[in-house]
Amino acid sequence: MTFKDTDIYIIVFRSVLHEEVQHSTVKRQFLADVDSASHIEANISGGLLKYWFGTPDNVHGQNLATCWWESKKHAQVGGGGNAHKLGMEAVKTWFKRWNVEEYMLEIRQSGNEYTLLKV
């Protein structure tokens, strides 16, 4: 089997919940539902390689989520659906802090070399 050179576009979402959200079972469940609906929508849109969303920790409310896409274009389509837009609009004030990072993972030489670039 031959491994061709591959580029993977990665979105990283780091967040910290406000304390009142962190300790609310109802709000935490709503966040999980938003993540789940966004995941389904991203799968349907095409180009999603892996979507991992964690559970905010119970001490500090920190969380990390990542989406691995075939391309930036796929990510734009997958993240532009109603479930994602409406869900994020509903919860955007629930975060004490959040940050979105973009990376490009370049895999070369039959998988023997890679470079991770911040975009």
Secondary structure, DSSP 8 states (H G I E B T S, - for coil): -----EEEEEEEEEEEE-HHHHT-HHHHHHHHHHHHHHHHHHHHHS-EEEEEE----TTT-EEEEEEEES-HHHHHHHTTSHHHHHHHHHHGGGEEEEEEEEEEEEEEGGGTEEEEEE-
